[in-house]
Amino acid sequence: MKQKIIDPWGSELLEDYEKIIKDFGLEIFGKSLFPNPNRIMRRGIVFAGRDLKIISDAIKHNKKFYVLSGIMPSNDKIHFGTKMVVENIKYFQEHGAETYILVADLEAASARGVALKEARKRALEFHIPAYVALGLDIKKTTFYFQSENKEVMNNAYEFAKKITLNEFEAIYGSADPGKIMAAMAQVADILYPQFKERTPGIIPVGIDQDPHIRLTRDIVRRLKEKKFFLPSSIYHKYTPSLDGSFKMSKSKPESCIELPEDIKSVKRKIKNALSGGRDTLDEHRRLGAVIERDMAFELMKQHLVEDDNELNKIYNEYKSGKMTSGELKEIACIKMEDFMNNFVKGIEQARKHIDRLIFVKFK
Amino acid sequence: MKQKIIDPWGSELLEDYEKIIKDFGLEIFGKSLFPNPNRIMRRGIVFAGRDLKIISDAIKHNKKFYVLSGIMPSNDKIHFGTKMVVENIKYFQEHGAETYILVADLEAASARGVALKEARKRALEFHIPAYVALGLDIKKTTFYFQSENKEVMNNAYEFAKKITLNEFEAIYGSADPGKIMAAMAQVADILYPQFKERTPGIIPVGIDQDPHIRLTRDIVRRLKEKKFFLPSSIYHKYTPSLDGSFKMSKSKPESCIELPEDIKSVKRKIKNALSGGRDTLDEHRRLGAVIERDMAFELMKQHLVEDDNELNKIYNEYKSGKMTSGELKEIACIKMEDFMNNFVKGIEQARKHIDRLIFVKFK
């Protein structure tokens, strides 16, 4: 019997994520696993992982472990998925993890054709400041550029010998030289904090990044010596598209919010978003909102309302029909404006401290 | 009309190499192309190339160009093919080329599973001294290890975006992650001397290495700016297996001579080699040797007799039947013993000067 994902505020996405857990062989994320879970852990948005117990043990017994993530500087926006990754990094950072952020400039070059110089510029001027604005503590974070990390590159070459093209295609669905090289660099990145000392580590990712985790774990299992801990991973759900479909995508710009984005445009999109309100006010008062399909509520649940009691109050009032869809969207717009203003200010603020970043010193 | 490969001492391999030239779209190597051609150029063993005129012009007009080759430190032996590569490097080095020798340790790791440390050790203790023993001038040669050359690795990632998996498979016949990464590193190596300044360059290779040349040239053509000269290449024939087949191979150890190898074992192999001698002495005197099929003669022609007049004399005496197959093999054995002794002594000598190697200084 498979345990149900518990989602206190309801979700129409249940089935899709159950399928992902089954197909990829993930562990279901139990909310009591980690102490003082963050907002997305408490609300079932973090829904799965791999080898999570070793990380919860490390937290509970003050053992050494690391959290690592990569910045892909392919453009000058991030999305809500990145925001959740940063929130999980922040969580583990606050719970004792050594924190590594790498700039995946080699991946940007080999998989997306972005020149290394351009990638470096974008990372320093936008991505790293954005991460800081979202809560990353740069004083406790170690940064590096893939292109400067010879150990990562050298290990990428050694690891490449451990996997066949068929295996690669089975994991990624397809293969091309750029993608293969990018993936091998990622494997080396994920293990980089263990090059000097074998310790557990956790990689917070969106589910679309799971192939990198699987590839890394496959390769670790094939290395002769027990050189590395299998990396753990933790997955969050997608922020759904404002039209109600599975995932925000730039291919549907009116249903996708980028970070940052002009607040007028964002408000327009929220006002046009799929709503849980009933067809008439009378019906709405009588039956209450179909809250599971309301994207403005989903945005507040995932991103805009930190306090559980506040969210609960909104939930109850909307569900009961006391609050209208228009009123709910108004609240969402106000919260979003606050968030976006703080985010943009935070980026500007963080840019001033960019010289304080701690970069790995390479020989 | 296709020009015939001119081979003054005859060769049964003519057809195979004509096919290679046609299939791969090579230029036929004309012996008068370069001034003072070396032994293997004079004797039609160097048989083809790509964009050779640009190199002959550079030599004739004292223009800047480079010759580059890689050491693959996958074991502690080289073969006659490597010897010919070094002889061609030496030729271009003596005719004004800036000379680069890289140690393909990343390739050894990703394509053959040799650890980087082991590869480094082998290169320093055996391969580089062997190259010096064969005529490389270390005072005029710049060395580097792939694994230390960030520029090469970074460019390998950028170049990977320029080629599809299908194109890679069309060039190499197959693809796997290790092979792809090794090939992309080779492309970057081949162009490395041009990273700072666009100049012609020539890569001496065995024909089995032509895929790297084709891949590099394809990628250079796809780069937006005319950033690099298309690299030129020059090809030598294989040293045939002692049983007369196309190429020496370790899979037939009795027909394959390694460098270095115990001279007793080598002499035994030469004595058992395919001979051009007739079935009876009487017949041999009357008809003369079938010199085209004589592997001991082929060894002397390719490797053991430097002087053309001396080789001509042996050719005429053997061809006329005056010299027996046994006598010819005796000469080949003596020449081989001289060569092998000098080679081994040369390696020992060169090891003493290994601290004088000029390595690229990386930041």
Interface residues (C-beta under 8 A of the other chain):
Chain A: L106 E107 A109 S110 A111 R112 G113 A115 L116 S147 E148 K150 M153 N154 A156 Y157 E158 A160 K161 I163 T164 L165 F168 A175 D176 P177 G178 I180 M181 A182 M184 A185
Chain B: L106 E107 A109 S110 A111 R112 G113 A115 L116 S147 E148 K150 M153 N154 A156 Y157 E158 A160 K161 I163 T164 L165 F168 A175 D176 P177 G178 I180 M181 A182 M184 A185
